[in-house]
Amino acid sequence: MSTLTPFTDMDPVPRVLIDVPVSEFPAGSVTVSLTRTADGRTMDVRGGQRMPSGSPVVVLDPEPAFGVPNVYTLIGRDAGGVVVGSWPLGSVVVAFDGVVIQQPLDTRLAVRVTRLAGTARELIRETPGELVYPQGQSLPGLVGLGPRRGLRDVALALKVASGADADMLQATLGTYDTRQLPIWLVRTPPGQRLPRILFCRVGSLRELDDSWWTGAVRFTAVVTEVTPPAPGIAGVALTYSDVKVFYSTYSAVKARYATYSDVKRDTSLIGAADA
């Protein structure tokens, strides 16, 4: 039976462990993929796309919404990529009452932030189209089919608790030596008019340093909503180096775990090599 297990710690981010046995794969599946529906929107689960159907699905979703149901579905496809069926996996609530900003392609770069007054005070969504006045008519017609676009020019006012957290927030967008995609994933609990899961392009980040007298650092940014980048790339992944921290030989791994899927289920291993 499939299971959905929420984790609310920042190790590295609040997440859900999805575990689906092969017996629940739709008949005829060559590959299987995961989707998540939350807050009225359906998205692909990062790292859970086009997986081979020969072994159980064990995936850590690093992007679930906070405080609302996350409904998961498994979708099966044949060798040609045609959908052959789907299987509902259930729903889970991640009870995290905070705001997290993370780099979607590397969730080790993540920090909990505090929303300040003025955050998302104004939300703008455009519907594209052009008004055209036919000859002899007093009212125009609309030329354009939409669709309505996502949020643009959203003002964010944020605060982090320390200089170390400020460095981490800056690192989500890259450093002098390490390039990062200029996109944030911002997750907020209910009570804010922002989408619970907001991917956004950050053109510039303004830092206001109050640390010399409060210890805190403030930030402001104006962001525009974008499509989730590269959902096939896992944001949280177990590496061979992580396993080697605890087990020096393959025999030691086999003595502890019956299958590779069991290794993947042990979330305590993830990130050990970076600790």
C-alpha positions, 0 to 999 in steps of 0.5 A: 500500500502506498504511503505519504509521510510529511516532514516539517523540519528544515532538513533541508526543507519541509517535504513529503516522502512518497512510497508506491509499490509496483502493485499499484502501477497502472497496467501496461505502464513502462514509466510512471510519474507523480503529480500533486494537486494543492490550492487548486493547482496541479503540478509535476512532482520534482524528481518524480517524472518518467521513472521506470516501472520495474521498481517501487517509486520512492520520491521525496517531494521538496515542494508540497504546499503548507497547511492545505491538502496535497493530493498525489496521483501516479500516472502510467505511460507506455513505451510511446509516452501515451497515458495508460492509467492513473492511480490516486495515492491519497492526500497529506497536509504539511503542518508548517506555519512559516515561509520558506524560500528555496532554490528549486534545483538545489534545495540545500539552498533554503531558508525560513523567512519572516514576511513583513508588512507590504508583502504581496499587498498588490497582486496583478494578473494580466489577460492579454488582448487588444481592443479594436474599434470596427469602423462605424462602431462606438464600442471596441471588440477584443482581439485575443484569446488569453489565457490569463497570466500569472502574477507579475511585479509582486513586492516581497518584504522579508526578514531573516534572523541572522547574518548566516540566514542572509548569506543563505538567501543570497546564495539561493540566487548564486554567488561570485563563484557559483551560478544559480537559476534566478528563480525562487520557490516561495511557500507560504501557509494559509492567510496570505493571498499569495499562491501556496506554491509560488515559483518566481523570477527574481530580477534583483534582491535588495538587502537592508542590513539591520544586523548591527543593532537587531541581529536581523537582515531585511530584504525586498524584491519584486518578482514575477511568477514563472513555470516551475523549472525542470521538474525532472531534476530532483531537488532532494536526492540521496547520493553515493557519497551520502551512503558512504558516510555510514557504510564503507562497503557494499556488504555493509549496505546489504546487511542493513537494507534488503533492497535499494528502495529500502536505502532510498526510504531512509531519509536520514542518509540524505545530505550526510556528505554535506554535513 
